[in-house]
């Protein structure tokens, strides 16, 4: 999970902060993808300045290729698994296509603010889109464009990382958590495209060494060093326990050693919690009265 500062309007210093971000655990927008699909049944016209909200409302139903030379309207959408709870406040991405084959006539953002590179939407350029308030749906329109393949040459528009900022989703925390975009889609003219969404399977609770839990795909969980709990398992049902070492009280509380919970259990000790130190001494000594067999019989007969 990366971080950068997100406010009502995006500025150059904010975008540069993405470069310095480092990866940690998954945020609320983990495992999401960017799809690029056909806005079916809509004819492009200069009378309309936006096509946001038109077309499909989920990734699985998106059309990702066409065999026509006419101008078509396409949209780029952030797609999350149905069980996800995204908080999308910003996204950064780029485009890659052969300008000799494909022409983009018009384009527009579906967010509240946009910061494109100078040559956008040319191939190899990128843009950043943000919203004043977090988008919480599992399928959110990000961008639209009108494009065509004049000669009918097999070619595709691919969603790719921004040339300098990568491909990330940002939430509305301050500073924002950055999650890498898990899947980047493509739209094909006279060639197959690819959906920018992962299948619903292999998505569930992921337990991390500190005992925290996130909903992720199994491969993302493994990449982040977590333990996948199973398909469709919610974090409320996952019994995530910390595996980090901490203070372990042994020998009736007279001695403290640093061990993992499992190691402490093997010593018949009391685990006080991850990262709990032995200094200052944290254990409670259990009083022990030494008695011979005769003394025991005298007490309990």
BAGUTI-296200 format. One record per residue: residue number from 1; x, y, z of N, C-alpha, C in turn; chain. Coordinates in steps of 0.2 Angstrom, whole numbers, always signed. Layout:
NODE     n   neast   nnorth     nup   caeast   canorth    caup   ceast   cnorth     cup   chain
NODE   NUM       X        Y       Z        X         Y       Z       X        Y       Z       A
...
% end
This chain:
NODE     n   neast   nnorth     nup   caeast   canorth    caup   ceast   cnorth     cup   chain
NODE     1      +4       -6      +0       +0        +0      +0      +4       +6      +0       A
NODE     2      +4      +10      -5       +8       +16      -5      +4      +22      -3       A
NODE     3      +7      +28      -2       +4       +34      +0      +6      +40      -4       A
NODE     4      +1      +45      -5       +2       +51      -7      -4      +56      -5       A
NODE     5      -2      +63      -5       -7       +67      -2     -12      +69      -8       A
NODE     6     -19      +68      -6      -24       +69     -11     -29      +75      -8       A
NODE     7     -30      +80     -12      -35       +85     -10     -40      +86     -15       A
NODE     8     -44      +91     -15      -49       +93     -19     -47      +94     -26       A
NODE     9     -41      +96     -27      -38       +97     -34     -31      +94     -34       A
NODE    10     -29      +91     -39      -23       +87     -40     -18      +92     -42       A
NODE    11     -12      +92     -40       -7       +97     -42      +0      +93     -44       A
NODE    12      +4      +96     -47      +10       +92     -49     +14      +90     -43       A
NODE    13     +15      +93     -38      +19       +90     -32     +15      +84     -29       A
NODE    14      +9      +84     -29       +5       +78     -27      +7      +72     -32       A
NODE    15      +7      +73     -38       +8       +67     -43     +16      +65     -42       A
NODE    16     +20      +70     -41      +27       +68     -39     +28      +63     -33       A
NODE    17     +23      +64     -28      +24       +60     -22     +22      +53     -24       A
NODE    18     +19      +51     -29      +18       +45     -31     +24      +41     -32       A
NODE    19     +29      +44     -35      +35       +41     -37     +39      +39     -31       A
NODE    20     +38      +43     -25      +42       +41     -19     +39      +36     -15       A
NODE    21     +32      +34     -17      +28       +30     -13     +32      +23     -12       A
NODE    22     +31      +20      -7      +33       +13      -6     +28       +8      -5       A
NODE    23     +29       +2      -6      +23        -3      -5     +23       -6      +2       A
NODE    24     +17       -7      +4      +16       -10     +11     +10      -15     +10       A
NODE    25      +5      -14     +14       -1       -19     +14      -6      -16      +9       A
NODE    26     -11      -20      +8      -16       -18      +3     -21      -13      +6       A
NODE    27     -23       -8      +2      -28        -3      +4     -35       -5      +2       A
NODE    28     -40       -1      +2      -47        -3      +0     -48       -4      -7       A
NODE    29     -43       -1     -11      -44        -2     -18     -40       -7     -21       A
NODE    30     -37      -12     -17      -33       -17     -20     -37      -22     -24       A
NODE    31     -34      -25     -29      -37       -30     -33     -42      -28     -38       A
NODE    32     -42      -21     -39      -46       -18     -44     -42      -18     -51       A
NODE    33     -46      -17     -56      -43       -17     -63     -46      -11     -67       A
NODE    34     -43       -9     -72      -46        -4     -77     -48       -7     -83       A
NODE    35     -54       -7     -85      -57       -10     -91     -58       -4     -96       A
NODE    36     -58       -6    -102      -59        -2    -108     -64       -5    -112       A
NODE    37     -70       -3    -112      -76        -6    -116     -80       -2    -121       A
NODE    38     -83       -5    -125      -88        -1    -130     -94       +1    -126       A
NODE    39     -95       +8    -128     -102       +10    -126    -107       +9    -131       A
NODE    40    -110       +3    -130     -114        +0    -136    -120       +4    -137       A
NODE    41    -122       +5    -143     -128        +9    -145    -128      +16    -145       A
NODE    42    -122      +19    -144     -121       +26    -143    -117      +29    -149       A
NODE    43    -120      +34    -153     -116       +37    -158    -113      +43    -156       A
NODE    44    -106      +43    -158     -103       +49    -156    -105      +56    -159       A
NODE    45    -106      +61    -156     -108       +67    -159    -104      +73    -155       A
NODE    46    -102      +78    -158      -99       +84    -155    -104      +88    -151       A
NODE    47    -111      +86    -151     -116       +90    -147    -115      +87    -140       A
NODE    48    -112      +82    -139     -112       +79    -132    -105      +80    -129       A
NODE    49    -104      +82    -123      -97       +84    -120     -95      +78    -115       A
NODE    50     -99      +73    -114      -98       +68    -110    -102      +62    -111       A
NODE    51     -99      +56    -110     -102       +49    -111    -101      +45    -105       A
NODE    52     -99      +49     -99      -99       +45     -93    -105      +43     -91       A
NODE    53    -106      +37     -88     -112       +34     -86    -116      +30     -91       A
NODE    54    -114      +30     -97     -117       +26    -103    -114      +20    -103       A
NODE    55    -117      +15    -106     -114        +8    -107    -115       +4    -101       A
NODE    56    -111       -2    -101     -112        -7     -96    -110       -4     -89       A
NODE    57    -113       -8     -84     -112        -6     -77    -108      -11     -73       A
NODE    58    -105      -16     -77     -101       -21     -73     -96      -23     -78       A
NODE    59     -90      -26     -76      -85       -28     -80     -86      -34     -85       A
NODE    60     -90      -39     -82      -91       -45     -85     -95      -44     -92       A
NODE    61     -99      -39     -92     -103       -38     -98    -100      -34    -103       A
NODE    62     -94      -31    -102      -91       -26    -107     -89      -30    -113       A
NODE    63     -90      -26    -119      -88       -28    -125     -81      -25    -126       A
NODE    64     -76      -29    -128      -69       -27    -128     -66      -27    -135       A
NODE    65     -70      -28    -140      -67       -28    -147     -73      -27    -152       A
NODE    66     -71      -24    -158      -76       -23    -163     -73      -24    -170       A
NODE    67     -77      -26    -175      -74       -26    -182     -77      -21    -186       A
NODE    68     -76      -15    -185      -79        -9    -189     -74       -4    -189       A
NODE    69     -75       +0    -195      -71        +6    -196     -74      +13    -193       A
NODE    70     -81      +12    -191      -84       +18    -189     -82      +21    -182       A
NODE    71     -83      +27    -181      -81       +30    -174     -85      +27    -169       A
NODE    72     -82      +24    -164      -86       +21    -158     -84      +25    -152       A
NODE    73     -88      +25    -147      -87       +28    -140     -85      +22    -135       A
NODE    74     -79      +23    -132      -76       +19    -127     -76      +22    -121       A
NODE    75     -76      +18    -115      -75       +21    -109     -70      +16    -105       A
NODE    76     -67      +20    -100      -62       +16     -96     -65      +17     -89       A
NODE    77     -66      +11     -86      -69       +10     -79     -65       +7     -74       A
NODE    78     -65       +9     -68      -62        +5     -62     -67       -1     -60       A
NODE    79     -64       -7     -61      -68       -13     -59     -66      -16     -53       A
NODE    80     -70      -18     -48      -68       -21     -42     -73      -27     -41       A
NODE    81     -70      -32     -38      -74       -38     -36     -81      -36     -32       A
NODE    82     -86      -40     -33      -92       -38     -30     -92      -38     -23       A
NODE    83     -87      -42     -20      -87       -42     -12     -82      -36     -10       A
NODE    84     -79      -32     -14      -75       -27     -12     -78      -21     -10       A
NODE    85     -75      -17      -6      -78       -11      -3     -73       -5      -5       A
NODE    86     -73       -3     -11      -68        +2     -13     -69       +9     -10       A
NODE    87     -64      +13     -10      -65       +20      -9     -60      +24     -14       A
NODE    88     -63      +25     -20      -59       +27     -25     -59      +35     -25       A
NODE    89     -53      +38     -24      -53       +45     -25     -48      +48     -30       A
NODE    90     -44      +43     -33      -40       +45     -38     -37      +39     -42       A
NODE    91     -35      +40     -48      -32       +35     -52     -27      +38     -57       A
NODE    92     -22      +34     -58      -17       +37     -63     -15      +31     -68       A
NODE    93     -15      +32     -74      -14       +27     -79     -12      +30     -86       A
NODE    94     -10      +26     -91       -8       +29     -98     -11      +25    -103       A
NODE    95     -10      +26    -109      -12       +23    -115      -7      +21    -120       A
NODE    96      -8      +15    -123       -3       +13    -128      -7      +10    -134       A
NODE    97      -5      +13    -140       -9       +11    -147      -4      +13    -153       A
NODE    98      -6      +10    -158       -2       +12    -165      -6      +18    -168       A
NODE    99      -3      +24    -168       -7       +30    -171      -8      +29    -178       A
NODE   100      -4      +25    -181       -5       +24    -189     -11      +20    -190       A
NODE   101     -14      +17    -185      -20       +13    -186     -26      +16    -183       A
NODE   102     -25      +18    -177      -30       +21    -172     -30      +28    -171       A
NODE   103     -36      +32    -172      -36       +39    -171     -41      +40    -165       A
NODE   104     -39      +44    -160      -44       +46    -155     -46      +53    -156       A
NODE   105     -53      +54    -158      -55       +60    -160     -57      +65    -154       A
NODE   106     -59      +62    -149      -61       +66    -143     -61      +62    -137       A
NODE   107     -60      +65    -131      -60       +62    -125     -62      +66    -119       A
NODE   108     -63      +63    -113      -65       +67    -107     -64      +63    -101       A
NODE   109     -63      +67     -96      -63       +63     -89     -70      +63     -86       A
NODE   110     -71      +57     -82      -77       +56     -78     -76      +59     -71       A
NODE   111     -70      +61     -69      -69       +64     -62     -70      +71     -62       A
NODE   112     -68      +74     -56      -69       +81     -54     -63      +85     -57       A
NODE   113     -57      +82     -57      -51       +85     -59     -47      +80     -63       A
NODE   114     -43      +83     -68      -38       +79     -72     -32      +83     -73       A
NODE   115     -26      +79     -72      -20       +82     -74     -16      +77     -79       A
NODE   116     -17      +79     -85      -14       +74     -91      -7      +77     -92       A
NODE   117      -3      +72     -95       +4       +74     -98      +2      +79    -104       A
NODE   118      +7      +82    -106       +7       +87    -112      +4      +84    -118       A
NODE   119      +6      +78    -120       +4       +75    -126      -3      +70    -126       A
NODE   120      -6      +70    -120      -12       +66    -119     -17      +68    -124       A
NODE   121     -21      +63    -127      -21       +56    -126     -17      +52    -131       A
NODE   122     -11      +55    -133       -7       +51    -138      -4      +45    -135       A
NODE   123      -2      +40    -139       +1       +34    -136      +7      +35    -132       A
NODE   124      +8      +32    -126      +14       +33    -122     +13      +39    -117       A
NODE   125      +7      +42    -117       +6       +48    -113      +2      +45    -107       A
NODE   126      +0      +49    -102       -4       +47     -96      -8      +53     -93       A
NODE   127     -12      +51     -89      -16       +56     -85     -18      +54     -78       A
NODE   128     -20      +58     -74      -22       +57     -67     -29      +60     -66       A
NODE   129     -34      +56     -64      -41       +58     -63     -42      +58     -55       A
NODE   130     -45      +63     -52      -47       +62     -45     -55      +65     -45       A
NODE   131     -57      +63     -39      -64       +65     -37     -64      +68     -30       A
NODE   132     -68      +73     -29      -69       +77     -23     -71      +73     -17       A
NODE   133     -75      +68     -19      -77       +63     -14     -76      +56     -16       A
NODE   134     -75      +51     -12      -73       +44     -14     -79      +41     -17       A
NODE   135     -77      +37     -23      -82       +33     -26     -82      +26     -23       A
NODE   136     -88      +24     -21      -88       +18     -17     -91      +12     -21       A
NODE   137     -93      +13     -27      -96        +7     -31     -91       +3     -34       A
NODE   138     -93       -3     -36      -88        -8     -38     -87       -7     -46       A
NODE   139     -90       -3     -49      -89        -1     -56     -90       +6     -57       A
NODE   140     -84      +10     -58      -84       +17     -58     -81      +19     -65       A
NODE   141     -85      +23     -69      -82       +26     -75     -77      +31     -73       A
NODE   142     -71      +31     -77      -65       +35     -76     -64      +40     -82       A
NODE   143     -65      +37     -88      -63       +41     -94     -68      +39    -100       A
NODE   144     -68      +43    -105      -72       +41    -111     -68      +44    -117       A
NODE   145     -68      +40    -123      -65       +43    -129     -69      +40    -135       A
NODE   146     -68      +44    -140      -71       +42    -147     -65      +41    -151       A
NODE   147     -65      +35    -154      -60       +32    -158     -62      +28    -164       A
NODE   148     -57      +27    -169      -59       +23    -174     -53      +20    -177       A
NODE   149     -53      +15    -181      -48       +12    -185     -50      +12    -192       A
NODE   150     -47      +18    -196      -49       +20    -202     -48      +14    -207       A
NODE   151     -42      +11    -207      -41        +6    -212     -43       -1    -211       A
NODE   152     -46       -2    -205      -48        -9    -203     -42      -13    -201       A
NODE   153     -36      -11    -199      -30       -15    -198     -31      -17    -191       A
NODE   154     -30      -24    -190      -30       -26    -183     -25      -23    -178       A
NODE   155     -28      -20    -173      -24       -15    -169     -28      -14    -162       A
NODE   156     -25      -12    -157      -29       -12    -150     -26       -5    -147       A
NODE   157     -31       -3    -142      -29        +2    -137     -28       -1    -131       A
NODE   158     -22       -1    -128      -21        -4    -122     -20       +1    -116       A
NODE   159     -24       +0    -110      -23        +4    -104     -16       +1    -101       A
NODE   160     -11       +6    -100       -5        +4     -97      -3       +9     -92       A
NODE   161      +2       +8     -88       +5       +12     -83      +6      +19     -86       A
NODE   162      +5      +24     -82       +7       +31     -83     +15      +31     -85       A
NODE   163     +17      +35     -90      +24       +35     -91     +29      +36     -86       A
NODE   164     +27      +40     -81      +31       +42     -75     +28      +40     -68       A
NODE   165     +22      +39     -68      +19       +38     -61     +16      +31     -60       A
NODE   166     +16      +27     -65      +14       +20     -64      +6      +20     -65       A
NODE   167      +3      +14     -62       -4       +13     -63      -6      +11     -56       A
NODE   168     -10      +16     -53      -12       +16     -46     -19      +18     -45       A
NODE   169     -23      +15     -40      -29       +18     -37     -27      +22     -30       A
NODE   170     -30      +27     -29      -29       +31     -23     -36      +31     -19       A
NODE   171     -36      +31     -12      -42       +32      -8     -42      +39      -5       A
NODE   172     -47      +40      -1      -48       +47      +2     -45      +48      +9       A
NODE   173     -40      +44     +11      -36       +45     +17     -31      +51     +16       A
NODE   174     -29      +54     +21      -24       +59     +20     -18      +57     +25       A
NODE   175     -12      +55     +22      -11       +54     +15     -15      +48     +12       A
NODE   176     -16      +48      +5      -19       +43      +2     -15      +37      +2       A
NODE   177     -19      +31      +2      -16       +24      +1     -16      +23      -6       A
NODE   178     -11      +21      -9      -10       +19     -16     -10      +11     -17       A
NODE   179     -15       +9     -21      -15        +2     -22     -13       +1     -30       A
NODE   180      -8       -4     -32       -7        -5     -39     -13       -8     -42       A
NODE   181     -14       -5     -48      -20        -8     -52     -18      -15     -54       A
NODE   182     -23      -20     -52      -21       -27     -53     -21      -29     -60       A
NODE   183     -26      -26     -64      -27       -29     -71     -28      -22     -76       A
NODE   184     -25      -22     -81      -26       -17     -86     -29      -20     -93       A
NODE   185     -35      -17     -95      -38       -20    -100     -36      -17    -107       A
NODE   186     -39      -20    -112      -37       -17    -119     -43      -18    -123       A
NODE   187     -44      -13    -128      -50       -14    -133     -47      -15    -140       A
NODE   188     -49      -20    -144      -47       -22    -150     -51      -20    -156       A
NODE   189     -48      -17    -161      -51       -16    -168     -49      -21    -172       A
NODE   190     -54      -26    -174      -52       -31    -179     -47      -36    -176       A
NODE   191     -47      -36    -169      -43       -40    -165     -46      -41    -158       A
NODE   192     -44      -46    -155      -47       -47    -148     -44      -42    -143       A
NODE   193     -49      -40    -138      -46       -36    -133     -46      -40    -127       A
NODE   194     -45      -37    -121      -45       -41    -115     -48      -37    -109       A
NODE   195     -53      -40    -105      -56       -37    -100     -51      -35     -94       A
NODE   196     -52      -29     -92      -48       -27     -86     -51      -29     -79       A
NODE   197     -53      -35     -79      -56       -37     -72     -54      -44     -71       A
NODE   198     -53      -46     -65      -51       -52     -63     -57      -57     -62       A
NODE   199     -57      -63     -62      -63       -67     -61     -64      -67     -53       A
NODE   200     -71      -68     -51      -73       -67     -44     -70      -72     -40       A
NODE   201     -68      -78     -43      -65       -83     -39     -58      -81     -36       A
NODE   202     -56      -85     -31      -49       -84     -28     -49      -77     -25       A
NODE   203     -54      -74     -22      -54       -68     -19     -57      -69     -12       A
NODE   204     -54      -67      -7      -56       -68      +0     -51      -64      +5       A
NODE   205     -52      -66     +11      -48       -63     +17     -41      -66     +16       A
NODE   206     -37      -61     +18      -29       -62     +18     -27      -60     +25       A
NODE   207     -24      -64     +29      -22       -63     +36     -14      -61     +35       A
NODE   208     -12      -56     +38       -5       -53     +38      -2      -55     +45       A
NODE   209      +5      -55     +45       +8       -57     +51      +6      -53     +57       A
NODE   210      +4      -47     +57       +2       -43     +62      -5      -44     +65       A
NODE   211      -8      -49     +62      -15       -50     +64     -20      -46     +60       A
NODE   212     -18      -42     +56      -23       -38     +52     -26      -42     +46       A
NODE   213     -31      -40     +43      -35       -43     +37     -37      -39     +32       A
NODE   214     -36      -41     +26      -38       -37     +20     -41      -42     +15       A
NODE   215     -46      -39     +11      -49       -43      +6     -45      -43      -1       A
NODE   216     -42      -48      -3      -38       -48      -9     -38      -54     -13       A
NODE   217     -36      -54     -19      -35       -60     -23     -29      -64     -20       A
NODE   218     -29      -71     -21      -25       -75     -18     -17      -73     -20       A
NODE   219     -16      -71     -27      -10       -70     -29      -7      -63     -26       A
NODE   220     -12      -58     -25      -10       -52     -21      -8      -53     -14       A
NODE   221     -12      -58     -11      -11       -60      -4      -4      -63      -3       A
NODE   222      -2      -67      -7       +5       -70      -7     +10      -65      -8       A
NODE   223      +9      -61     -13      +14       -55     -15     +15      -51      -9       A
NODE   224     +10      -50      -5      +11       -45      +1     +13      -49      +7       A
NODE   225     +14      -56      +7      +17       -59     +12     +11      -62     +17       A
NODE   226      +5      -62     +15       -1       -64     +19      -2      -72     +18       A
NODE   227      -7      -74     +22      -10       -81     +22     -17      -80     +19       A
NODE   228     -18      -83     +13      -25       -83     +10     -30      -88     +14       A
NODE   229     -36      -85     +16      -40       -89     +20     -46      -93     +16       A
NODE   230     -46      -92     +10      -51       -95      +6     -55      -91      +2       A
NODE   231     -58      -93      -4      -62       -89      -8     -69      -87      -5       A
NODE   232     -70      -81      -5      -76       -78      -3     -77      -77      +5       A
NODE   233     -71      -79      +8      -71       -78     +16     -70      -71     +17       A
NODE   234     -75      -68     +22      -74       -62     +24     -70      -61     +30       A
NODE   235     -67      -55     +30      -62       -54     +36     -66      -54     +43       A
NODE   236     -72      -53     +43      -76       -54     +49     -76      -61     +51       A
NODE   237     -75      -66     +47      -75       -73     +48     -68      -76     +49       A
NODE   238     -63      -73     +46      -57       -75     +47     -54      -74     +54       A
NODE   239     -51      -79     +57      -48       -78     +63     -40      -77     +62       A
NODE   240     -39      -70     +61      -32       -68     +59     -28      -67     +66       A
NODE   241     -23      -71     +67      -19       -71     +73     -12      -68     +71       A
NODE   242      -9      -64     +75       -2       -62     +74      +3      -67     +75       A
NODE   243      +7      -67     +70      +13       -72     +71     +19      -69     +72       A
NODE   244     +19      -62     +74      +25       -59     +76     +27      -60     +83       A
NODE   245     +34      -60     +84      +36       -62     +91     +35      -56     +96       A
NODE   246     +35      -58    +102      +34       -54    +108     +35      -57    +114       A
NODE   247     +33      -54    +120      +35       -56    +126     +31      -63    +128       A
NODE   248     +35      -68    +130      +32       -74    +132     +34      -76    +139       A
NODE   249     +30      -76    +144      +31       -78    +151     +31      -85    +152       A
NODE   250     +37      -88    +155      +37       -95    +156     +39      -96    +164       A
NODE   251     +39     -102    +166      +41      -104    +172     +37     -100    +178       A
NODE   252     +31     -101    +177      +26       -97    +182     +27      -90    +182       A
NODE   253     +29      -87    +176      +30       -80    +176     +36      -77    +179       A
NODE   254     +41      -81    +180      +47       -79    +183     +53      -77    +178       A
NODE   255     +51      -79    +171      +56       -78    +166     +52      -75    +160       A
NODE   256     +55      -71    +156      +52       -68    +150     +57      -69    +144       A
NODE   257     +54      -72    +139      +58       -73    +133     +54      -70    +127       A
NODE   258     +58      -68    +122      +54       -66    +115     +53      -72    +111       A
NODE   259     +47      -74    +110      +45       -79    +105     +39      -77    +101       A
NODE   260     +38      -81     +96      +32       -81     +92     +26      -84     +96       A
NODE   261     +20      -83     +95      +14       -86     +98     +15      -93     +98       A
NODE   262     +17      -96     +93      +17      -104     +92     +23     -106     +97       A
NODE   263     +29     -103     +96      +34      -105    +100     +33     -104    +108       A
NODE   264     +29      -99    +110      +27       -98    +117     +23     -104    +119       A
NODE   265     +18     -105    +115      +13      -111    +117     +17     -117    +118       A
NODE   266     +22     -118    +114      +26      -125    +114     +30     -125    +121       A
NODE   267     +32     -119    +124      +35      -118    +130     +30     -118    +136       A
NODE   268     +24     -119    +135      +18      -119    +140     +19     -112    +143       A
NODE   269     +20     -107    +139      +20      -100    +142     +14      -96    +140       A
NODE   270     +14      -90    +143       +9       -85    +142     +11      -80    +137       A
NODE   271      +8      -79    +131      +11       -74    +126      +7      -68    +127       A
NODE   272     +11      -62    +128       +8       -56    +130      +6      -52    +124       A
NODE   273      +8      -53    +118       +6       -50    +112     +12      -48    +108       A
NODE   274     +11      -47    +101      +17       -45     +97     +20      -39     +98       A
NODE   275     +27      -39     +98      +31       -33     +99     +31      -31    +106       A
NODE   276     +28      -34    +111      +28       -33    +118     +35      -34    +121       A
NODE   277     +39      -30    +124      +46       -31    +126     +46      -35    +132       A
NODE   278     +52      -38    +134      +53       -41    +140     +56      -36    +145       A
NODE   279     +58      -30    +143      +61       -25    +147     +57      -18    +146       A
NODE   280     +53      -16    +151      +53       -18    +158     +49      -25    +159       A
NODE   281     +51      -28    +164      +48       -35    +165     +41      -35    +165       A
NODE   282     +37      -39    +161      +30       -38    +160     +26      -44    +163       A
NODE   283     +29      -49    +166      +26       -55    +168     +24      -54    +175       A
NODE   284     +18      -58    +176      +15       -58    +183     +18      -65    +186       A
NODE   285     +21      -65    +192      +24       -71    +195     +18      -74    +198       A
NODE   286     +18      -81    +197      +13       -85    +200     +16      -88    +206       A
NODE   287     +13      -86    +212      +16       -89    +218     +16      -97    +218       A
NODE   288     +21     -100    +220      +21      -108    +221     +23     -110    +228       A
NODE   289     +19     -114    +231      +21      -116    +237     +24     -124    +237       A
NODE   290     +30     -125    +238      +33      -131    +238     +31     -136    +244       A
NODE   291     +27     -141    +242      +25      -146    +248     +27     -153    +246       A
NODE   292     +29     -157    +251      +30      -164    +249     +23     -168    +249       A
NODE   293     +23     -174    +248      +17      -178    +247     +13     -178    +254       A
NODE   294     +17     -178    +259      +13      -178    +265     +10     -171    +266       A
NODE   295     +13     -166    +264      +10      -159    +265      +4     -158    +261       A
NODE   296      +4     -161    +254       -2      -161    +250      -8     -164    +253       A
NODE   297      -6     -170    +256      -12      -174    +259     -15     -170    +265       A
NODE   298     -11     -167    +268      -13      -163    +274     -18     -157    +272       A
NODE   299     -16     -154    +266      -20      -149    +264     -27     -151    +261       A
NODE   300     -27     -156    +257      -32      -158    +253     -36     -164    +256       A
NODE   301     -35     -167    +261      -38      -173    +264     -45     -171    +267       A
% end
